[in-house]
Amino acid sequence: MFIGRHDRSLDDKGRLVLPTNYRREFEDAGGGVLAPWDRCLALWTRAKYGDVMQQLIDKVRAGEADDDVVRLFQSRAADIQLDAQGRFIVPEDQRAHAGIAREVKVLGQTDRVEVWDLGRFEDMEGGKSPEEVSSEIRRLHIF
């Protein structure tokens, strides 16, 4: 499970050092899959990405989604491998999608890791106070 948030910077080669507490799952899985997601990038283990893709394919077969959604999502994904220092290259087209220049916020999101441009993350975070987040969770009656 991925939780927490971490400040990071891309190096001059566009590499990102994955937080230590996230690395093991990607090392054990032989890498991961990075894809544009919402206003950021999402990184899944290969197995979890396979589950996501299967769910999308099932939605297409059920007539609930268009083939092009699957086609485009899959074609914009990139296979990543961690090097010995826990780094991976963030492709330039994905950096452009997420508006990433250099400074990023890396978030654990249970089954995936999100990589946000720091400014974009701060804008999103500034839109909801901790009290508003708590109120919304209470409204959902989760606990």
Secondary structure as GFF3:
##gff-version 3
##sequence-region A 1 143
A	DSSP	beta_strand	5	9	.	.	.	ID=ss1
A	DSSP	beta_strand	15	17	.	.	.	ID=ss2
A	DSSP	alpha_helix	20	28	.	.	.	ID=ss3
A	DSSP	beta_strand	32	37	.	.	.	ID=ss4
A	DSSP	beta_strand	40	45	.	.	.	ID=ss5
A	DSSP	alpha_helix	46	61	.	.	.	ID=ss6
A	DSSP	alpha_helix	67	75	.	.	.	ID=ss7
A	DSSP	beta_strand	78	80	.	.	.	ID=ss8
A	DSSP	beta_strand	87	89	.	.	.	ID=ss9
A	DSSP	alpha_helix	92	98	.	.	.	ID=ss10
A	DSSP	beta_strand	103	109	.	.	.	ID=ss11
A	DSSP	beta_strand	112	117	.	.	.	ID=ss12
A	DSSP	alpha_helix	118	126	.	.	.	ID=ss13
A	DSSP	alpha_helix	130	139	.	.	.	ID=ss14
###
